[in-house]
C-alpha cells in the first residue's frame, strides 16, 4: 500500500466543524491522538493533534500531528516515508482525544518498530 492511496475523510467545511467541536485541553492546546491498526486493532502510537493537524488529517486522509518538542505540525512519514493512511477518525465522549484507525506504511515508531508499544524500549507487565 502506498501513501498515494489516501483519500479525504471530510470536506474542508466538515473538517473545520469537527475540529471546532474538539476540546483542546492538553499540552499546547492539543487533543490526544491514538493511532490504531485498522486491521488488527493494535495500538501503533500516541501523539498530539492541534486544530490544524485535525483539519489536515481529515481533508487529506494522511495522519498529521502536532509535535510538542518541535512546536510544529508534522505529517507522519514526511521524513521516514512511513505514512499513516487514515481509514477512520473517532472522537471520545468529551472531545479531548481521538482514535485514528490507520493503514500503516512501514514502521510507526521512530525506533523502527512496527508499534511504539512493541519496541525494545517498551515495557509489558501482566498478571498471571
VOGU-3710 file (C-alpha; in Angstrom, 3 decimals, decimal comma):
1> xxxxxxxxxx> 0,000/0,000/0,000  1,236/3,479/-0,856  0,505/6,829/0,761  -0,900/7,941/-2,598  -3,971/5,773/-1,922  -5,058/8,149/0,873  -8,477/9,740/0,440  -10,084/12,601/2,389  -12,441/11,675/5,208  -14,251/15,014/5,117
11> xxxxxxxxxx> -14,734/18,160/3,090  -12,847/21,232/4,343  -16,072/22,618/5,842  -16,928/19,354/7,613  -13,324/19,003/8,847  -13,478/22,544/10,231  -16,713/21,707/12,051  -15,272/18,522/13,571  -12,084/20,322/14,625  -14,104/23,184/16,116
21> xxxxxxxxxx> -16,033/20,743/18,300  -12,976/19,264/19,985  -11,679/20,178/23,454  -8,001/21,138/23,057  -7,218/20,923/26,768  -3,942/19,018/26,687  -0,366/20,236/26,294  -0,110/23,254/23,971  -3,834/23,191/23,137  -3,958/19,688/21,700
31> xxxxxxxxxx> -6,063/16,562/21,854  -4,500/13,169/22,446  -4,390/11,092/19,255  -4,150/7,296/19,356  -3,187/5,577/16,090  -4,535/2,049/15,832  -4,047/-0,506/13,057  -7,299/-0,707/11,099  -6,982/-4,469/10,507  -5,633/-5,807/13,817
41> xxxxxxxxxx> -6,637/-3,153/16,343  -3,018/-2,939/17,547  -2,162/0,430/19,093  0,698/1,795/16,995  1,475/5,137/18,622  0,120/8,039/20,641  0,625/11,665/19,684  -0,986/15,087/19,880  -3,099/16,990/17,373  -3,936/20,662/17,346
51> xxxxxxxxxx> -6,785/22,218/15,362  -4,730/22,426/12,156  -3,495/18,835/12,411  -7,094/17,632/12,758  -8,221/19,593/9,687  -5,224/18,400/7,625  -5,801/14,794/8,666  -9,472/14,878/7,747  -9,000/16,674/4,431  -6,002/14,652/3,192
61> xxxxxxxxxx> -6,588/11,202/4,706  -2,990/11,194/5,964  -2,215/11,463/9,688  -0,840/14,829/10,777  0,256/15,528/14,334  1,474/18,449/16,401  4,998/17,935/17,694  5,239/19,307/21,222  9,046/19,157/21,070  9,462/20,805/17,654
71> xxxxxxxxxx> 6,459/23,107/18,136  5,067/22,429/14,675  2,681/20,336/12,619  4,194/17,238/11,025  2,928/14,747/8,522  3,601/11,229/9,790  6,098/9,838/7,280  7,376/13,166/5,955  10,955/12,207/6,789  10,771/8,416/7,137
81> xxxxxxxxxx> 8,309/7,544/4,377  6,299/5,607/6,995  2,908/7,209/6,408  -0,406/6,517/8,119  -3,408/6,338/5,805  -6,409/7,226/7,943  -9,399/4,969/7,400  -11,494/6,080/10,378  -11,457/9,051/12,756  -13,328/8,843/16,091
91> xxxxxxxxxx> -13,619/11,264/18,979  -14,150/10,347/22,602  -17,124/11,396/24,733  -15,682/14,724/25,892  -13,789/15,633/22,735  -10,268/15,718/24,160  -8,996/12,545/22,490  -9,276/10,928/19,076  -8,617/7,483/17,661  -7,246/7,169/14,152
101> xxxxxxxxxx> -7,700/3,752/12,585  -4,899/3,633/10,052  -3,242/1,536/7,411  0,391/1,862/8,457  3,001/2,080/5,689  6,277/0,929/7,261  7,099/1,337/10,947  5,006/3,544/13,229  7,690/4,031/15,877  10,682/6,312/15,453
111> xxxxxxxxxx> 12,842/3,402/16,691  11,923/1,429/13,568  9,471/-0,892/15,353  6,038/-1,513/13,893  4,467/-0,130/17,079  5,759/2,159/19,807  4,333/-0,442/22,193  6,410/-3,304/20,765  9,762/-1,547/20,573  12,724/-2,901/22,552
121> xxxxxxxx> 12,296/0,049/24,958  8,622/-0,644/25,770  7,640/-2,437/28,986  4,893/-5,010/29,293  3,507/-6,202/32,625  0,695/-8,652/33,185  -0,920/-10,627/35,969  -0,570/-14,407/35,868
//
